[in-house]
């Protein structure tokens, strides 16, 4: 029995199963100038998951005040950490790209066999989630694994990544199968990586007080059911137990508050000043909620936090970098990918 040839106008269909892995981080502006910052802040602060306020009221505040004043201030902060002359510009974009490249090299057999394609995207800014998803689909990926790079779940981070992915899916006639990686705030490999990074950074240094800083959210979001605070506190507890750190010298706080309403406490900046005023001379600080160093860690913690501590009477300030694309951090990401790829490879 002869097989009839496919008609010339037959649509192109996926061949053998192929998986696309997309690492997604929060985002970054294209530059530190006013126009680039305004474009980035407009996209970021227009997200209903980020700012839960009446749309008409927030539109007036955002477009009438914030987007006319904030870009200059934020641009100056970004300029302090910007990788001038580097194609990536943004440290966050650089580290996220390196994470995708490291993962591709680590999975080289599957990549070389054309069974897996790995890339990265930003929820806000470039490269965008829709563009990357389309690239993966055009490359023949009919299975997609989405890895939001947030260990602790928050509606303003993990959920908005998934929103953007499924908004793209709504526009597809032939939808790829999709899996999303769940939060890993209490995963053994993650806690172990954090503990080892602390020990490596503080090796040979005075081990006095350790401050674990997470990005904050408004108290209202927590009251409405966001599990973020609980995830952060569990991460902090498991890390302290893993390190065996003295409870009296181990502190947890929340940074980067925005606006006038109360955010979850204690606040990081106030905690840093309080510890210095109480006579703490040596302080180490880390931000385990960030998978890669960015404005909030490099500028807000390592620069502003350091200045606040020293000015308040502290002497030795040590910033412990995020896991980034180092071996410890990549072991975490590879483990999550392996656990979520079951049956696909």
N, C-alpha and C positions, 0 to 999 in steps of 0.2 A: 504494500500500500504506500503510495507516494505521499510525501508531506507537501501541502500547498505552501507556496512562498508567502511571506508576510506582505500585505499590500504596501505600496510605496507611501501611502498616506497614513499608515498605522502609527499611533503615538509611540514615543520611546518609553520603554518600561524598565524598571530596575532588573538587574540580573541576579547574581548570587547575593546572599545576605551580606551586607556591609554595614558596619557600625561607625557612626560619627560621635566623637566625644568632644563636648564643648565645656571648657572651663570658663566660668563667668564671675567677674568681680564687679565691684560697685560702679566705678567709672572715673573718668578724668577729663579735664578740659584739653583742648588741642594746643593751647598755649597759655601764657600768663597775662596776655594783654586784655584790655577791658572787653573787647568784642567777643573774644573766645570764652572768657569767664562768664559773660552775660548769657551766651548761648548755652553753656553747660549748666549754669545755675537755673536757667529757665526750664530746661528739660527735667532736671533733678527735683526742683521744688514745685513743679507742676504735677508731680506724681501724687495721686490721691492716697497711695499707701504711705508716702513719706510725711505728708502734711494732711492730717484728717481734720479739716475745717470746712465750714460752709463755703462752697465754691465761689459765690459772688463776693463774699467778704475777702477771701484769700486772694482772688484775682486783683482786687483793688490794692491790697497790701503788697502783693508780689510785684505787680507792674507799676504801681505808683511810687513805691518806696524802695523795696529790696533790690530790684534789678537796676536801680539808678544809683545805689550807694554801695551795695555789697560786692560787686565785681572788682572794684578797685582794691578794697581791703583784702579780699580773698586772693586776688592776683598777686599782691605783695607777699602774702604768706606762701603761695605756691612758688614764687620766684626764689624763695630762700632754699628750696629743696630741688628746684628744677634741674634736670640734667642738660644744661645748655651745650649744644653741639652734638648731643646724642640723638639719633633718629627717633627714639621712643619719647624723649622729652620727659615724660612723667615716670617717676620711679615705679608707681603702681603698674603702669602699662608694661614697663620693662620686666618687672618680676613676674607678672602674669604670663607674658610671652615666654619667658624662660621656663616657667613651670610647664607650659604646653610642650615646649621643645624637649625638656627633660623627660616628660612622660612618653613622648613619641620615640625618643631614643631608648627608653627603658622597655618599650613594647615593640621594638624594631622588627621582630619576627612577624607579628601580626600586621604591622604597618607595611612591611616589604611585601607581604603576601596579598596586599590590597584587600584586607579584611577590616582594617580600622583606619580612620582618618581622625587626627586630633588637631584641635585649634582652640582659640580663646576669643572671648568677647567682653564688652563692658555693658552694663545695664544702661549707663548714661555716657554719651560720648562715643568715641570710635576705638576699635571696630564694634559695630552695633550687633545686637543679638539677631535681628531679622536678616541682616546681610550675611552673617556667618552661617545661620541655619540654611539659607538659600544656597550658599556655597557647598555646604555638606550634602544637601539634597542633589544639587547638580553634579556632585562627584559620585553619585550613585548610592549614597547612604540611605537605607530604608529602615534603619534603627538608629535612634539618637539617645545618648546618655548625657543628661544635663547635670553639671556639677557646680551648683552655686557655692562659691568659696567662703561660706559663712558657717563656722562650727556651731554657733548658737542660732536657733531659729528666731527670726523676727518678721513681722508682716512687712516692715519697711525694707527688708533685705531679701531673704529667701523667697518670700511670697511674691514680691514684685518681679523677681527674675522669672519665676514660673508663669506669672501673668503675661509677661512679654513673649515667652516661648509659646504659650497656648493662643495668644492673640495672633501670632504668625500661623499657627496650625489651623486656625479658623479660615484662613485664606487659601488653604491647600485642598485641591480636589483629591489627590492621593496623599494621604497623611502617613508619614513614617511612624513606626512604633516609637513611643517615648517613655523613658524612665528618668526620674529625677532623684538625685541623691539626698537622703534624709540628713538632718543635722547630726553631727558627730561630737557633740559637746562632752560626752562621757566615754568615748571610744578609747580603749586601752592604748592603741597605737598613738593616738593624739596626745593623751596625757603623758605617755612615756616620752614622746618627742619634746613636749614642753619642758618636762623635768630635766632632760638631758641638755636642752639648750640653756637652761638656767645654770646648770652646773658647769657647762663649758665656758660660758661668758664670765662667770664669777670665780673661775678657778684662779687661785692665787690672790684674790682680792678679799678685802674685809667683808664678811657676811653679817650685816647688821639687820636692816629692815628691808622687806620686799613688798612692793606695791603692785598689785595686779589690777590693771585698768582696762575696763571694757567701754565700748561706745555706749552712750546713754540713750534712753527713749523717754518720752513723756510719761509721767506716772499714770495718766489717763489711759494710755495704751495697755499698760500692765493690768489695770483694774478691769479693762474690757476683755481680758482673757489672753493677751499675748504672753507666751511662755518664756520670753527672752530672759527676764530677770532670773527665773528659776534655773534656766540652762547655764547662765553665767555663774551663779552661785555654786552650782554643782561642779562645774569645771574648776572653779577656784578651790573648792573643798578637796576634790580628788587630787589636784596638783599639790596642795599643801601636804596631804597625806603621803603622796608619792615622794615628796622632798623631805618629809619629816621636819618641816620648819616650825619653829616656835610660834604658837598662836598669837602671842603678844607682839611679835615682830612681823606678822603677816597681815597685810591689809588689802581690802578690795574696794574699788571706787569706780565711778562712771564719769566719762569725759564727754566733751563736744556738745554740751547743751546749747539749744538755739531757741530764741524767743523768750517770752516772759512766764509761761506757765511752768509749774514744778516738773522737774524730771526726776527719775529715780536717783536716790542718794545712797551713800555720800558722794559728793562731787570730787573729782580727781584733783583739780587745782587747789581746792580748799584743804584737801587731805595732805597734799604736799607741803603747803605752808604750815599747817597745824603740826605736822611731824617735826619740821625744822624748828618751830617755836618751842616745841616740847623738848628740844635738845638732841634730836636725832641728827647725827653727823654724817652717817653713811646710808644712802638709800639707793636701792636698785628698783627699776620699774620695767614692766613688760605689758604687752597688749595681746593676750592670747586669742582675742576675738577677731583679729585681723590675720588673714592668711599671707598677706604680703605688706611690706612697709609702704606707707602712703603719707599724705599730708597730716593725718591725725596722729601718726606715730613719729614721723621724722621731724615735723615742725612743732606740733602741739606738745608732744611729750619730750622728745630729745632736746628741743631748743627752748621752748617756753617753759616747760616743766623744770628743766635744768636751771634756767635763770631764776625762776621762782624759789627753788630750793636754796640756791646759793645766796640770793638776796635776803632770804629769811633766816640765814644763819647756818645752813647746811654746808658740808665741806666736800664730800665725795658722792657724786651722782653717776650711776651706771645705767645706761639704757640697754636692755636686752632685745636684740632685733627680732622681728617676726621670723617665722620659719622659712618664708620666701621659697626660693628654688634650691635650697640646700638639701643635702641627703636626708636629714631628719624629716623635713617638711614633705619631701617628695615620697618618702615611704608612707606617709599618711595618705596622700592623694592616690598613690598606686594601690594601697590597700582598699580604699573606698571604691575605686574603679573596679578592682577585681571582684569585690563583694557584690557589686551591682551589675556585673556583666554576666552573671550566671546564666548558662544556656545560650548565650549569644556568641561565644567563641568556642 
